[in-house]
Amino acid sequence: MADERPRVHQDILQEGTVVAVHHDLSLAVAGILGSDRVIALPPSGRVPVSVLERHASAVRVVALVRDEGDVRDHARHLDLTRLYVAPFPVPLTRDSVSRAIAAAQPWVPRGVRTWEQAVCDLRDYLASPVSRGLRTGWEALDRLVSIRPGDLVGLLGYWKRGKTTFLVQLAHNFASRGLAVWILNFEEAGVQVALRLAAIELGKDRDSVTEDDCGELIVRRLPVAITGRGDAPTDLDQIEKLIRKTHRRLGLDLIIVDNLNYIVRSHDRQVESLGIASKLFREMSAKLQVATVVAVQARKPEHGRDGPPDPEDARYAGDFLADCDTKLVVHRWRRPGVLENGDLYEPYMLVRVGLARYGRAGDVLMVLDGARSVVREATREEVEEFARLRGIRVRFSGGNGNLQQDESLMLS
């Protein structure tokens, strides 16, 4: 009896090609190609040796897969040198199977890219805005540092010197451009973080935000998600699961963690725990290709010393900062007496950029308005006032009203 299969398939299969598909789909494909040319991949265990021997002379084994899991566990037994893959065709027709077999590519494990695939990835990357970095929203800071998807950024500062306010302003800078941000705050309740963002968005003091403002805030729909104290898990395994789930649902561009010291609380195993935590955030950032900014609290300064903390001042944070692509230090100087709003610290905030994978070291002077949770770049006049208070001299170029690398304060 003559074989009724279409000639196009006979020609392809006569080249020494057999097709491998998941066991559940093998009968449907065999109805098109013939059972003698189809290898059924079992959901568990390996392909029977007798089946492999029957197809030992095949030049190509084309796996039609729904996802990599269909073939990954069987790849070694099918012989990597002859294994090709193609997406399982939907709908399943003779023509779609023919096209899938013809377009099959050599199988490469996930995470390994052939040269052609790597160049295609590069082309897509260069065509996207992220190749030039994610702007922080502060021009002076963007001149020094470029944050890329997958980067881990460490933010170091003393207690109550403005780390949280800086991070919330950073979140708003991203969200106001339509980028998805998740704030994971272990120190403040979620409603307090939301109040900070509301004050920035409305341009009001936090104390002036009322329930009547909430309708307007909902309409504005900032792409921000918040997990606050009490809702945020402190177990690293649970944190990893929550990060993956949140990114899968929201498609995050930026994750903010405030702060690491609330995760690593055990005095007996702080160094070990911090090392594990730093590796977790670095690996998650790289795998998900999401920029992550993590705050770390510096240990209390020596009595009488008031200046930006050195990375060595991080409380058990040496390993973490070593894992970061960019290191930022924020500092506000203590002011004699108390300000009118009860703040013990000057409004001037120095943001110091340490070594950065994509950028250069330098200082940027900002001004923190605690009542409105706003952090903005200092004007030229404010830089001059700050210099007068500190007893230093600064130079400007281009009239940009802030400090660049060659005019960096680099105060100690």
Buried (B, 14 or more C-beta within 10 A) or exposed (E): EEEEBBEBBEEBBEEEBBBBBBBEBBEEBBEBBBEEBBBBBBEEEBBEEEBBEEBEEBEBBBBBBBEBEBBBBBBEBBEEEBBBBBEBBEEBEBEBBBBBBEEBEEBBEEEEEEEEEEEEEEEEEEEEEBEEBBBBBBEBBBBBBBBBBBBBBBBBBBEEBBBBBBBBBBBBBBBBEEBBBBBBBBBBBBEBBBBBBBBBBBEBBBEEBEEEBEEEBEEEEBBBBBBBBEEBBEEBEEBBEBBEEBBEEBEBBBBBBBBBBBBBEEEEEBEEBBBBBBBBBBEBBBEBBBBBBBBBBBBEBEEEEEEBBBBEBBBBBBBBBEBBBBBBBBBBBEBEEEEEEEBEBBBBBBBBBBEBBEBBBBBBBBBBBBBBBBBBBBEEEBBBEBBEEBEEEBEBEEEBBBBBBEBBBEEE
